[in-house]
Amino acid sequence: MKQLRIVLISMIIGLLIGMALGVNIGRNKPLLSNPLAKESLVDRAKDLGNETLEKSGKALEKTGQALQDKANK
């Protein structure tokens, strides 16, 4: 009976830790950060803007490279 109790408590603790880590993974946060911390709308908008700017810069570089390759032919 005591072993069953230890196993169940261990499973519950493991489940809670796994859920906290899973939330952090889903939010692209460091694993050991607080999963309950709220990210402000301003911070999310800045992150999205930076990501969009980075992707558009890469697309612009690819387009420029393609134009240079076409002009050299």
C-alpha positions as CSV (number, residue, x, y, z in Angstrom):
1,M,0.0,0.0,0.0
2,K,2.8,2.4,0.8
3,Q,4.5,1.7,-2.5
4,L,1.4,2.4,-4.4
5,R,1.0,5.7,-2.6
6,I,4.6,6.7,-3.4
7,V,4.1,5.8,-7.1
8,L,0.9,7.8,-7.3
9,I,2.4,10.9,-5.7
10,S,5.5,10.6,-8.0
11,M,3.2,10.4,-11.0
12,I,1.3,13.4,-9.9
13,I,4.4,15.5,-9.3
14,G,5.9,14.3,-12.7
15,L,2.6,15.3,-14.4
16,L,2.7,18.8,-12.9
17,I,6.3,19.4,-13.8
18,G,5.7,18.0,-17.3
19,M,2.7,20.3,-17.9
20,A,4.7,23.3,-16.7
21,L,7.6,22.5,-19.1
22,G,5.1,21.8,-21.9
23,V,3.5,25.2,-21.5
24,N,6.9,26.9,-21.7
25,I,7.8,24.9,-24.8
26,G,4.5,25.9,-26.4
27,R,5.1,29.6,-25.7
28,N,8.7,29.5,-26.9
29,K,10.0,30.4,-23.5
30,P,13.0,29.1,-21.5
31,L,12.1,25.8,-19.9
32,L,12.6,26.9,-16.3
33,S,10.7,30.2,-16.6
34,N,7.4,30.8,-14.8
35,P,4.7,29.3,-17.0
36,L,2.0,31.4,-15.3
37,A,3.7,34.7,-16.0
38,K,1.6,36.9,-18.3
39,E,3.3,38.4,-21.3
40,S,2.0,41.9,-22.0
41,L,0.4,42.7,-25.3
42,V,3.1,45.3,-26.0
43,D,5.8,42.6,-25.6
44,R,4.0,40.2,-27.9
45,A,3.6,42.9,-30.5
46,K,7.3,43.8,-30.4
47,D,8.2,40.1,-30.8
48,L,5.9,39.7,-33.7
49,G,7.2,42.9,-35.3
50,N,10.8,41.8,-35.0
51,E,10.0,38.4,-36.4
52,T,8.2,39.9,-39.3
53,L,11.0,42.4,-40.0
54,E,13.5,39.6,-40.0
55,K,11.6,37.4,-42.3
56,S,10.9,40.3,-44.8
57,G,14.6,41.2,-44.7
58,K,15.6,37.6,-45.6
59,A,13.0,37.6,-48.4
60,L,14.3,40.9,-49.7
61,E,17.9,39.5,-49.7
62,K,16.8,36.4,-51.7
63,T,14.9,38.6,-54.2
64,G,18.0,40.8,-54.6
65,Q,20.2,37.8,-55.1
66,A,17.8,36.4,-57.7
67,L,17.8,39.7,-59.6
68,Q,21.6,39.8,-59.5
69,D,21.9,36.3,-60.8
70,K,19.4,37.0,-63.6
71,A,21.2,40.2,-64.6
72,N,24.6,38.4,-64.7
73,K,23.2,35.8,-67.2
